[in-house]
């Protein structure tokens, strides 16, 4: 089983709090990290894609990526039947470069994906396995040729756009897309159809989104710190609620210290973490913000 990678580590959280593993277990800390990741995603209206595994395909076809040197657990990357959850394969160079597809089945060396790639995977296809962000979005048109996706940035252009069951060709002069903002604009080709409010809920777009946390991304460390800060706040509240043991009670000359004495200092530490959380949120959001007209 591949060790999953989160936005931050248990050590990152404990470093934020100034505590050690004897104060809170790795298992509990990881649970707080999972909850913190969900909060980071909700606050930023996106998700940050941490690399889980990568390599170069040795062969494949339009619905499979085969890496004979891999040693995955059977079905470890699988999404749900409706293509949500789980993980996806993102082709970063070679054949099908830029395309992302949801993993629906897997063996030790073979990943089955849906929907199909535009052409057969081959030995030039370099891949990354990351969190699946498949989105199926249905909406009502508003008499314009522009639509902004609810999630952004897009990993690549949408792989499916339909209006009243009519497919719109992606790219060319039919549909322009701006990945950073999730902006889709219908062109002036012969097949052009407007998003129309006379066809309620008959506009549909399917796409993958997310901000990749790579070495060249200037907010990578800030996302890590934000997740660690949020998880640390959760852990601190948990410790105050019953497991805070820094001073359970002891006596020194002319003074007796009980369990509650350190709480004011802990409260000040929490306040500092909350201020840092707000500052980090502002920094990250400024780098992901949409244009004001979006």
matplotlib code that plots the C-alpha trace (Angstrom):
import matplotlib.pyplot as plt

x = [0.0, 1.4, 1.7, -0.7, 0.6, -1.4, -1.0, 1.2, 2.7, 2.0, 5.3, 4.3, 1.2, 3.1, 5.8, 3.1, 1.8, 5.2, 4.4, 5.7, 4.3, 4.0, 1.2, -0.9, -0.6, 0.2, -3.2, -5.1, -3.0, -3.7, -7.4, -7.1, -5.1, -7.8, -10.4, -8.1, -7.6, -11.3, -11.5, -8.6, -10.4, -13.7, -12.0, -10.1, -12.8, -10.3, -8.2, -4.4, -3.1, -0.4, 1.6, 0.8, 2.8, 4.3, 6.1, 6.2, 3.7, 5.2, 2.0, -1.7, -4.8, -7.5, -8.9, -5.8, -2.4, 0.1, 3.4, 5.1, 7.4, 4.6, 3.6, 0.2, -2.3, -5.4, -8.0, -6.1, -6.8, -10.4, -13.1, -16.8, -19.2, -20.2, -16.6, -16.3, -13.7, -10.6, -7.7, -7.0, -4.2, -2.8, -0.7, 2.0, 4.0, 4.1, 0.9, -2.2, -0.2, -2.5, -5.4, -6.7, -8.9, -10.6, -9.2, -12.1, -10.2, -6.7, -4.2, -0.6, 0.5, -2.6, -5.0, -8.4, -9.8, -13.0, -13.8, -11.4, -8.3, -8.4, -5.8, -4.0, -1.5, 2.0, 5.6, 6.0, 3.2, 4.5, 1.9, 1.1, -1.5, -3.3, -6.6, -9.5, -11.4, -13.9, -16.8, -20.1, -21.8, -25.3, -26.6, -29.2, -27.9, -28.3, -28.3, -24.5, -21.8, -19.6, -19.7, -17.5, -17.0, -17.8, -14.3, -11.0, -8.3, -8.9, -6.1, -6.8, -9.7, -13.0, -13.4, -17.1, -19.5, -23.1, -26.0, -29.4, -27.7, -25.7, -21.9, -19.7, -16.2, -13.5, -10.9, -10.5, -13.1, -15.9, -15.0, -12.3, -11.3, -9.2, -7.9, -6.9, -10.4, -12.5, -13.8, -15.6, -16.5, -18.4, -16.8, -18.4, -18.2, -21.2, -22.1, -22.3, -25.2, -25.7, -26.2, -30.0, -32.3, -35.1, -33.5, -33.3, -30.6, -29.7, -26.2, -23.5, -19.7, -17.4, -13.9, -11.0, -9.7, -7.1, -3.8, -0.8, 1.6, 4.9, 8.4, 7.8, 4.5, 5.0, 2.3, 3.3, 4.8, 1.9, -0.7, 1.3, 1.5, -2.2, -3.2, -0.9, -2.2, -5.9, -5.1, -3.1, -6.1, -8.3, -5.8, -5.4, -9.2, -9.2, -6.4, -8.0, -11.2, -9.7, -6.2, -4.1, -1.4, 1.5, 0.8, -1.5, -0.6, 2.6, 3.9, 6.9, 7.8, 4.9, 3.0, 0.8, 0.2, -2.9, -4.0, -5.8, -2.9, -1.3, -4.6, -4.1, -0.8, -2.3, -5.1, -2.6, -0.9, -4.2, -4.9, -1.5, -2.3, -5.6, -4.0, -1.5, -4.3, -6.0, -2.8, -2.0, -5.6, -5.2, -1.9, -3.1, -6.5, -4.7, -2.8, -5.9, -8.5, -10.7, -11.0, -13.7, -16.1, -16.2]
y = [0.0, 3.4, 5.8, 8.6, 12.2, 14.9, 18.7, 18.5, 15.9, 15.0, 16.6, 19.8, 20.0, 19.3, 21.8, 24.5, 23.6, 23.2, 19.7, 16.1, 12.8, 11.9, 14.5, 13.4, 10.3, 10.1, 8.4, 11.2, 13.9, 12.4, 12.5, 16.2, 16.8, 15.2, 17.5, 20.5, 19.6, 19.7, 23.2, 24.4, 23.3, 24.9, 28.2, 28.5, 27.0, 24.6, 21.6, 21.2, 18.2, 16.3, 13.8, 10.2, 8.3, 8.9, 7.1, 6.4, 4.0, 0.9, 0.4, 0.9, 1.8, 4.4, 3.2, 1.8, 2.9, 0.0, 0.3, -3.0, -1.7, -0.6, -2.6, -1.1, -2.8, -4.1, -1.3, 1.0, 4.1, 3.3, 6.0, 5.4, 4.2, 7.8, 8.7, 10.7, 10.2, 8.1, 9.1, 10.0, 9.7, 12.9, 12.6, 15.3, 14.5, 12.3, 10.8, 12.4, 15.0, 17.3, 14.8, 13.6, 10.6, 8.9, 5.5, 3.1, -0.2, -1.4, -4.2, -4.2, -2.8, -1.8, 1.2, 1.3, 4.8, 6.5, 8.3, 7.1, 9.0, 10.7, 8.1, 5.0, 5.4, 4.3, 4.2, 8.0, 8.8, 10.2, 10.1, 11.3, 9.8, 12.5, 13.1, 12.7, 16.0, 14.9, 17.3, 16.9, 20.3, 21.0, 24.5, 26.8, 29.2, 33.0, 34.1, 34.7, 32.8, 32.7, 30.4, 30.2, 26.8, 26.5, 25.0, 26.3, 26.4, 23.7, 21.1, 21.2, 22.1, 20.4, 17.1, 17.4, 20.3, 19.9, 22.2, 20.6, 17.3, 18.8, 18.3, 21.3, 20.7, 21.6, 24.0, 25.6, 28.3, 26.4, 26.7, 28.8, 28.0, 29.9, 27.3, 29.8, 31.1, 28.2, 30.5, 28.8, 30.9, 29.7, 30.7, 31.6, 28.3, 26.9, 24.6, 27.5, 27.4, 29.9, 29.0, 29.7, 30.2, 28.8, 25.4, 25.1, 22.7, 21.5, 22.9, 20.5, 20.6, 17.8, 18.8, 18.2, 21.0, 21.7, 23.5, 21.3, 21.5, 21.2, 22.5, 25.5, 26.5, 29.6, 28.8, 25.2, 26.0, 28.3, 25.6, 23.2, 25.8, 26.6, 22.9, 22.4, 25.5, 24.4, 20.8, 22.2, 24.3, 21.2, 19.2, 21.9, 22.1, 18.3, 18.4, 21.2, 19.1, 16.3, 15.1, 18.2, 16.8, 19.2, 20.0, 17.5, 18.8, 19.3, 21.3, 23.6, 25.7, 28.0, 27.1, 24.3, 24.0, 22.2, 21.1, 24.3, 26.7, 26.4, 27.1, 30.9, 30.3, 27.7, 30.1, 32.7, 30.2, 29.3, 33.0, 33.3, 30.3, 31.8, 35.0, 33.0, 31.1, 34.3, 35.7, 32.5, 32.4, 36.0, 35.1, 32.0, 33.4, 36.4, 34.0, 32.1, 34.9, 35.2, 38.4, 40.7, 40.2, 36.4]
z = [0.0, -1.0, 2.0, 1.3, 1.3, 3.0, 2.9, 6.1, 8.4, 12.0, 12.9, 11.2, 13.4, 16.6, 15.6, 15.3, 18.8, 20.5, 21.7, 21.0, 20.0, 23.7, 23.9, 20.9, 18.8, 15.1, 14.5, 16.2, 14.5, 11.0, 11.7, 12.5, 9.3, 7.2, 8.7, 8.3, 4.6, 4.1, 5.7, 3.6, 0.4, 1.5, 2.4, -0.9, -3.2, -4.7, -3.7, -3.6, -5.4, -3.5, -5.5, -4.4, -7.0, -10.4, -13.2, -16.9, -18.5, -20.2, -22.3, -22.2, -24.3, -24.2, -20.8, -19.1, -17.9, -17.4, -15.5, -15.3, -12.6, -10.2, -7.1, -6.2, -4.0, -5.9, -6.0, -3.7, -6.0, -6.9, -7.1, -6.4, -9.0, -9.8, -10.4, -7.1, -4.5, -4.9, -7.2, -10.8, -13.4, -14.8, -17.9, -17.7, -20.8, -23.9, -25.4, -24.0, -22.1, -20.1, -19.8, -16.4, -15.9, -12.9, -11.7, -11.5, -11.1, -10.5, -10.2, -9.1, -12.4, -14.3, -13.7, -15.5, -16.0, -17.0, -19.3, -22.0, -23.0, -26.4, -27.7, -26.5, -23.7, -24.7, -23.3, -23.7, -21.3, -18.0, -15.3, -11.8, -9.4, -7.4, -5.6, -7.9, -8.5, -11.2, -11.3, -13.1, -13.1, -14.5, -14.7, -16.3, -19.0, -18.7, -22.3, -22.4, -24.1, -20.9, -17.9, -14.8, -13.2, -9.5, -8.8, -10.2, -11.4, -14.1, -14.6, -18.3, -20.6, -19.8, -21.4, -22.0, -22.5, -23.7, -24.2, -24.4, -25.1, -28.0, -27.6, -28.0, -29.4, -26.9, -28.3, -31.7, -32.4, -30.6, -26.9, -25.3, -21.7, -19.2, -16.7, -14.0, -13.5, -14.8, -17.5, -20.5, -23.5, -26.5, -29.8, -33.2, -35.0, -36.8, -33.9, -31.4, -29.0, -26.1, -22.5, -22.5, -19.5, -21.8, -21.2, -17.4, -16.1, -19.6, -19.7, -18.5, -18.1, -16.8, -15.7, -13.3, -11.1, -8.5, -7.7, -8.0, -5.1, -6.9, -6.1, -8.4, -6.7, -4.6, -2.1, -1.3, 2.1, 3.0, 2.3, 4.4, 7.2, 7.0, 7.2, 10.1, 11.9, 11.5, 12.6, 15.5, 16.6, 16.5, 18.4, 21.0, 21.6, 22.0, 24.5, 26.6, 26.6, 28.5, 27.5, 28.3, 30.7, 30.8, 34.5, 36.2, 39.6, 41.7, 44.6, 45.0, 48.1, 49.0, 45.9, 44.6, 40.9, 39.6, 36.1, 35.2, 35.7, 32.2, 30.4, 30.1, 28.4, 26.1, 25.3, 24.2, 22.0, 20.4, 19.8, 18.0, 15.9, 14.9, 13.8, 11.7, 10.2, 9.1, 7.6, 5.7, 4.3, 3.0, 1.3, -0.4, -1.5, -3.1, -5.3, -6.4, -6.6, -9.7, -11.6, -10.1, -12.9, -12.5]

ax = plt.figure().add_subplot(projection="3d")
ax.plot(x, y, z, "-o")
ax.set_aspect("equal")
plt.show()
